């Protein structure tokens, strides 16, 4: 088992998002960890910050605004749909594309 994974398990981590370069697939050298509850998060920050794993000293801290890649992609797609405006077929009640439609289905979008 990888030392980072073992450390995450010890402190109650439930999700690891190892950030990789999209073109090469290589690790960028940092990750985001999610924990079951705030207590586990605080324990991990207090006990792992400055720890040495695989010969490297790691920095562990809290993140205020974090979106999983899927959530960020969904938000970007929503913004693109809103920028294109409301689907003309949706306005007529004829759009069958639902979530795959490139236009917004929100009448409030201008």
Secondary structure, DSSP 8 states (H G I E B T S, - for coil): --HHHHHHHHTTEEEEEEEE-TTT--EEEEEEEEESSHHHHHHHHHHHTT-EETTEE------SS---HHHHHHHHHHHHHHHH-B-HHHHTT----GGG-SSB--TT--
